[in-house]
Amino acid sequence: EYGAYAVDDRYECLQFRVGDMRAASRICDTAFHLIFFERRTRQFDDGVFEDFCMEEMDFDLNRQKGRVRSLGASDPLLSLPWTVTHKIDKLSPLYGKSKQELIDSKAEIIAVFDGIDEATSDNFQSWWSYTPHEIYWDFKFRPMVRAVIKGRKEVLHVDYDRISSIESCN
């Protein structure tokens, strides 16, 4: 639901959470893409048109790092929720831009997730779009996974009621 513009422990970043709430099967062969889209309206002799730019954004999944992007990421299964993090550095299309500049350029962050349902082998794709008004600035996601004891085992429990739970970075 939410995107959060946060300061991670080390740097400014934009974060999203993705989770699979279905209990019956898992999603496998997953892929994720993050795209920066902006446009400007311009008047020409023959009408009003849009100039636009799309740029793929680098990201990490659950702090997996160190891979050359051209080799492709080894996306984890979605058994646990993903925290997708886009680092805002000199290579980021968000670098040095204020919220107002992003609003003025009609910027949008588009997140695309696709995979295959393990039980049915059905392919699917989900899209999310975030405008600067839909991003929570200076917030971060709250934890949503707990370790609980079941019998003699410790297992991880995901509280999906907290998938969009955020708190101030300040």
C-alpha positions in Angstrom: 0.0 0.0 0.0 2.6 2.5 1.0 6.0 3.6 -0.2 8.2 5.1 2.5 11.0 7.7 1.9 13.3 6.9 4.7 16.8 7.1 6.1 18.0 3.5 6.5 20.7 2.9 9.0 23.2 4.1 6.4 21.6 6.2 3.7 18.5 7.8 2.2 16.3 5.4 0.5 12.8 4.6 -0.9 11.3 1.4 0.4 8.3 -0.8 -0.4 7.0 -4.0 1.1 5.6 -6.9 -0.8 4.1 -10.0 0.8 2.2 -13.2 -0.2 -0.8 -13.5 2.1 -2.1 -16.8 0.6 -1.6 -19.8 2.9 -2.4 -22.6 0.3 0.6 -22.2 -2.0 3.7 -20.2 -2.7 4.8 -17.9 -5.4 7.9 -19.1 -7.3 10.0 -17.9 -10.2 9.6 -14.3 -9.0 10.8 -11.1 -10.6 10.5 -7.5 -9.5 11.1 -4.2 -11.4 11.2 -0.7 -10.2 10.7 2.1 -12.8 10.9 5.9 -12.4 8.5 7.7 -14.7 8.2 11.5 -15.2 6.5 13.7 -17.7 6.1 17.3 -18.7 3.2 18.8 -20.6 4.3 21.0 -23.5 2.4 23.1 -26.0 3.1 22.7 -29.7 1.7 24.4 -32.8 -0.5 21.3 -33.3 -1.6 20.7 -29.7 -0.6 19.7 -26.2 1.7 16.7 -25.8 3.6 15.0 -23.1 7.4 14.5 -23.0 8.2 11.6 -20.8 11.1 9.6 -19.5 11.3 6.1 -18.0 14.3 4.8 -16.1 14.8 1.5 -14.4 15.8 2.0 -10.8 18.3 -0.2 -8.9 17.1 -1.9 -5.7 18.0 -4.5 -3.1 15.6 -7.1 -1.8 16.0 -7.8 1.9 19.5 -6.3 1.9 20.8 -8.7 -0.8 23.7 -6.9 -2.4 26.9 -7.4 -4.3 25.5 -8.7 -7.6 26.1 -7.1 -10.9 22.6 -6.2 -12.1 23.2 -7.5 -15.7 23.7 -11.0 -14.2 20.2 -10.8 -12.7 19.2 -11.0 -9.1 18.5 -14.2 -7.3 15.1 -13.2 -6.1 14.1 -15.1 -3.0 10.8 -17.0 -2.6 8.1 -14.9 -1.1 7.7 -17.1 2.0 8.6 -14.0 4.0 7.7 -10.5 3.0 10.2 -8.5 0.9 11.5 -5.1 1.7 12.5 -3.5 -1.5 15.0 -0.7 -1.0 16.1 1.8 -3.6 19.2 3.6 -2.4 19.1 7.4 -3.2 22.6 8.2 -4.4 24.2 9.9 -7.4 23.0 7.1 -9.7 19.3 7.4 -8.5 16.8 9.4 -10.6 15.6 10.8 -7.2 19.0 12.2 -6.2 18.8 15.8 -5.3 15.1 16.2 -6.1 12.7 17.6 -3.6 9.2 16.4 -3.2 7.9 19.5 -5.0 10.2 18.9 -8.0 8.9 15.4 -8.3 5.3 16.8 -8.1 6.1 19.4 -10.8 7.5 16.8 -13.1 4.5 14.5 -12.5 6.9 11.8 -11.3 5.7 8.3 -10.5 7.4 5.2 -9.1 6.1 2.1 -10.7 6.7 -1.3 -9.0 6.0 -4.5 -11.0 6.0 -7.9 -9.4 5.4 -11.2 -11.3 5.7 -14.8 -10.6 4.1 -18.3 -10.9 1.6 -19.8 -8.5 3.2 -23.0 -7.2 0.0 -25.0 -7.1 -1.6 -24.0 -10.4 1.4 -22.9 -12.5 -0.6 -19.7 -13.3 1.5 -16.7 -14.3 0.5 -13.4 -12.7 1.7 -9.8 -12.5 0.9 -7.0 -10.1 1.6 -3.3 -10.6 1.7 -0.5 -8.0 2.2 3.1 -8.8 3.3 5.8 -6.3 3.1 9.5 -6.8 5.0 11.9 -4.5 1.7 12.5 -2.7 1.4 8.8 -1.9 4.9 8.4 -0.5 5.4 8.8 3.3 8.4 11.1 3.6 10.7 10.6 6.6 9.0 7.4 7.6 10.2 3.7 7.8 8.4 0.4 8.0 7.8 -1.2 11.4 8.8 -4.9 11.9 6.2 -7.5 11.0 7.8 -10.8 11.6 8.0 -12.5 15.0 9.7 -15.7 16.2 7.1 -17.9 18.0 7.3 -21.3 19.6 5.1 -24.0 18.1 5.5 -27.3 19.9 9.3 -27.7 20.3 10.2 -25.5 17.3 10.7 -21.8 16.9 9.0 -20.6 13.7 8.6 -17.2 12.1 5.1 -15.7 12.1 4.3 -12.9 9.6 1.7 -10.4 10.9 0.3 -9.1 7.6 -1.8 -6.6 9.5 1.5 -4.7 9.8 2.6 -4.9 6.2 1.9 -1.1 5.7 2.7 -0.1 9.3 5.1 2.8 9.4 6.7 5.1 12.0 8.5 8.4 11.9 12.3 8.4 11.3 12.6 11.3 13.7 
